[in-house]
Amino acid sequence: MFEHKRKLIAKLDPKSPISEQYRTIRTNIQFSTVDKDIRSLMVTSSGPGEGKSTTIANLAVVFAQQGKKVLLIDADMRKPTVHYTFNLTNTFGLTTVLTKQTGLMEAAAESGEKNLFILPSGPVPPNPAELIGSNAMDEMLEKAYEQFDMVLFDTPPVLAVTDAQILANKCDGTLLVVSSGKTEIDHAQKSKELLINAKGKLMGVVLNNKKAKDSAYYYYYGTK
């Protein structure tokens, strides 16, 4: 439990250098487009264990701290983790909404952070990519826009399955998380190409687990 709570540093230690970096990412996202507000954002990575879920959870917190009503959706239906991070059950969620078993607001749970709501993945389905590409997903996103200022998606890694590529086409923006010293350069490059080919709006890259000179971890937002 401590491990999962520790990941929400923007909530537990908002004055820390890492929390400040999440706010910097938030600012860069908001200034990335002049003519259109970013209403939906997905975060992915090339492979597992690179920090995408931690990144999206903390971004959700700092957007909510800004006063925006935020919905964080766990679209990683194969290996969902968001419900662990926020200490929620996974009985209802994205899959039950997309299959019309529950309504969006019925399945969305309060996070403990003001303005932030969580839609867990729900029961693991046999056809995640098909659900993500469905008309039901488009309908759910439209309903989410009516209720929330920001909709954030945690997705599976790009190179593992096609889910992220499908969802990238539906979102206003995409962030790719790479882990310093772990992510292979060619894997990151391939992920970028797949997202762009899917007509995803790649906004930039988050370099994760880079050690600063004082040995504190920080996050850096870079351009593509």
C-alpha positions as CSV (number, residue, x, y, z in Angstrom):
1,M,0.0,0.0,0.0
2,F,2.8,2.4,0.9
3,E,4.4,1.8,-2.5
4,H,1.3,2.9,-4.4
5,K,0.7,5.9,-2.2
6,R,4.3,7.0,-2.6
7,K,3.7,7.3,-6.3
8,L,1.2,10.1,-5.7
9,I,3.9,12.6,-4.7
10,A,2.0,15.6,-6.2
11,K,-0.8,14.9,-3.6
12,L,1.4,13.9,-0.7
13,D,4.2,16.3,-1.1
14,P,3.1,19.1,-3.4
15,K,6.1,21.3,-2.6
16,S,8.7,18.8,-3.6
17,P,10.9,19.3,-6.7
18,I,9.2,16.3,-8.4
19,S,5.8,17.8,-7.9
20,E,7.1,21.1,-9.4
21,Q,8.2,19.2,-12.5
22,Y,4.7,17.7,-12.9
23,R,3.3,21.3,-12.7
24,T,5.9,22.3,-15.4
25,I,4.6,19.5,-17.6
26,R,1.0,20.7,-17.0
27,T,2.0,24.3,-18.0
28,N,3.7,23.1,-21.1
29,I,0.7,21.1,-22.1
30,Q,-1.6,24.1,-21.7
31,F,0.7,26.3,-23.7
32,S,1.3,23.7,-26.4
33,T,-1.7,24.8,-28.5
34,V,-2.9,28.4,-29.0
35,D,-6.2,27.9,-30.8
36,K,-7.6,24.8,-29.0
37,D,-7.9,23.7,-25.4
38,I,-6.5,20.3,-24.6
39,R,-9.5,18.4,-23.2
40,S,-8.1,14.8,-23.5
41,L,-4.6,13.5,-23.0
42,M,-3.2,10.0,-23.0
43,V,0.1,8.9,-21.6
44,T,2.0,5.8,-22.8
45,S,5.4,4.3,-23.1
46,S,7.3,2.0,-25.4
47,G,7.5,-0.8,-22.8
48,P,6.4,-1.7,-19.3
49,G,7.9,-0.3,-16.1
50,E,8.9,3.1,-17.5
51,G,6.6,5.2,-15.3
52,K,3.6,6.0,-17.5
53,S,1.0,5.2,-14.8
54,T,2.9,7.2,-12.2
55,T,3.2,10.1,-14.6
56,I,-0.5,10.2,-15.6
57,A,-1.7,9.8,-12.0
58,N,0.4,12.8,-10.8
59,L,-0.6,14.9,-13.8
60,A,-4.2,14.2,-13.0
61,V,-3.6,15.5,-9.4
62,V,-1.9,18.7,-10.5
63,F,-4.6,19.5,-13.1
64,A,-7.2,18.9,-10.3
65,Q,-5.2,21.1,-7.9
66,Q,-5.5,23.9,-10.6
67,G,-9.2,23.8,-10.1
68,K,-10.1,21.7,-13.2
69,K,-12.6,18.9,-12.9
70,V,-10.5,15.9,-14.0
71,L,-11.4,12.3,-14.9
72,L,-8.5,9.8,-15.0
73,I,-9.4,6.7,-17.0
74,D,-7.4,3.4,-16.7
75,A,-7.4,2.3,-20.4
76,D,-4.7,-0.3,-19.7
77,M,-7.3,-3.1,-19.6
78,R,-4.7,-5.8,-19.8
79,K,-2.7,-4.8,-16.7
80,P,-4.7,-2.2,-14.8
81,T,-3.0,-0.4,-11.9
82,V,-4.8,2.9,-11.4
83,H,-7.3,1.4,-8.9
84,Y,-4.3,0.3,-6.8
85,T,-2.8,3.7,-6.9
86,F,-6.0,5.3,-5.6
87,N,-7.0,2.4,-3.3
88,L,-10.2,1.7,-5.2
89,T,-12.0,-1.5,-6.2
90,N,-12.1,-2.5,-9.8
91,T,-15.5,-4.1,-10.0
92,F,-16.9,-1.4,-12.2
93,G,-15.1,0.9,-14.7
94,L,-14.3,1.5,-18.3
95,T,-15.2,-2.0,-19.5
96,T,-18.6,-1.9,-17.8
97,V,-19.3,1.5,-19.2
98,L,-18.4,0.6,-22.7
99,T,-20.5,-2.6,-22.6
100,K,-23.5,-0.5,-21.2
101,Q,-23.6,-2.3,-17.9
102,T,-23.0,0.9,-15.9
103,G,-23.2,4.6,-16.7
104,L,-20.1,6.8,-16.7
105,M,-20.9,8.8,-13.6
106,E,-22.1,5.7,-11.8
107,A,-18.7,4.0,-12.4
108,A,-16.5,7.0,-11.8
109,A,-15.1,7.1,-8.2
110,E,-13.9,10.0,-6.0
111,S,-10.2,9.9,-5.6
112,G,-9.7,11.7,-2.3
113,E,-8.3,14.7,-4.2
114,K,-10.7,17.5,-4.8
115,N,-11.9,17.7,-8.4
116,L,-10.3,14.4,-9.4
117,F,-12.4,11.4,-10.3
118,I,-11.2,7.9,-11.3
119,L,-12.6,5.5,-13.8
120,P,-10.9,2.2,-13.2
121,S,-10.5,-0.3,-16.0
122,G,-13.2,-2.6,-14.7
123,P,-13.1,-6.4,-15.3
124,V,-10.4,-7.4,-17.8
125,P,-12.1,-8.1,-21.2
126,P,-11.1,-10.5,-23.9
127,N,-11.1,-7.8,-26.6
128,P,-9.5,-4.6,-25.2
129,A,-8.4,-3.1,-28.6
130,E,-11.9,-3.7,-30.0
131,L,-13.5,-1.9,-27.1
132,I,-11.1,1.1,-27.4
133,G,-11.8,1.5,-31.1
134,S,-15.6,1.1,-30.7
135,N,-18.3,3.7,-31.1
136,A,-19.1,3.2,-27.4
137,M,-15.7,4.7,-26.6
138,D,-16.5,7.8,-28.7
139,E,-19.8,8.1,-27.0
140,M,-18.3,7.8,-23.6
141,L,-15.6,10.4,-24.4
142,E,-18.4,12.9,-25.5
143,K,-20.2,12.3,-22.2
144,A,-17.0,12.8,-20.3
145,Y,-16.4,16.1,-22.0
146,E,-19.9,17.2,-20.8
147,Q,-18.9,16.4,-17.1
148,F,-15.2,17.1,-16.9
149,D,-12.7,19.8,-18.0
150,M,-9.9,17.2,-18.6
151,V,-10.0,13.5,-19.4
152,L,-6.7,11.7,-19.0
153,F,-6.0,8.1,-20.2
154,D,-3.4,5.6,-18.9
155,T,-2.8,3.2,-21.8
156,P,-0.8,0.0,-22.4
157,P,2.8,0.4,-23.8
158,V,2.8,1.2,-27.6
159,L,5.1,-1.7,-28.6
160,A,3.2,-4.3,-26.7
161,V,-0.3,-4.0,-28.2
162,T,-2.2,-1.7,-30.6
163,D,-4.5,-0.1,-27.9
164,A,-2.5,3.1,-27.4
165,Q,-2.3,3.7,-31.2
166,I,-6.1,3.4,-31.5
167,L,-6.7,5.7,-28.6
168,A,-4.1,8.3,-29.7
169,N,-6.3,9.1,-32.6
170,K,-9.2,9.9,-30.3
171,C,-7.3,12.2,-27.9
172,D,-6.3,15.8,-28.2
173,G,-2.7,15.0,-27.2
174,T,-0.3,12.2,-26.3
175,L,2.7,12.1,-24.1
176,L,5.4,9.4,-24.4
177,V,7.2,8.4,-21.2
178,V,10.8,7.1,-21.5
179,S,12.9,5.9,-18.6
180,S,16.5,7.2,-18.3
181,G,19.0,4.4,-18.8
182,K,16.3,1.8,-19.5
183,T,14.3,2.7,-22.6
184,E,16.1,1.7,-25.8
185,I,16.5,4.6,-28.2
186,D,15.2,2.6,-31.1
187,H,12.2,1.5,-29.1
188,A,11.4,5.1,-28.2
189,Q,11.8,6.1,-31.9
190,K,9.6,3.2,-33.1
191,S,6.9,4.2,-30.5
192,K,7.0,7.8,-31.8
193,E,6.6,6.6,-35.4
194,L,3.7,4.3,-34.5
195,L,1.8,7.1,-32.7
196,I,2.4,9.6,-35.5
197,N,1.3,7.1,-38.1
198,A,-1.8,6.5,-36.1
199,K,-2.5,10.2,-36.5
200,G,-1.9,10.7,-32.8
201,K,-1.0,14.3,-31.7
202,L,2.4,13.6,-30.0
203,M,3.0,16.6,-27.7
204,G,6.3,15.6,-26.3
205,V,8.4,13.2,-24.2
206,V,8.7,12.8,-20.4
207,L,12.1,11.7,-19.4
208,N,11.6,9.7,-16.2
209,N,14.1,8.5,-13.5
210,K,16.8,10.8,-14.5
211,K,19.1,11.5,-11.6
212,A,20.0,15.1,-11.0
213,K,23.4,16.1,-9.5
214,D,21.9,16.2,-6.0
215,S,20.6,12.6,-6.5
216,A,17.0,13.8,-6.4
217,Y,14.8,12.3,-9.1
218,Y,13.1,14.7,-11.4
219,Y,10.9,14.6,-14.5
220,Y,11.7,16.6,-17.6
221,Y,9.3,17.6,-20.4
222,G,10.9,17.7,-23.8
223,T,9.7,18.3,-27.3
224,K,9.4,15.6,-29.9
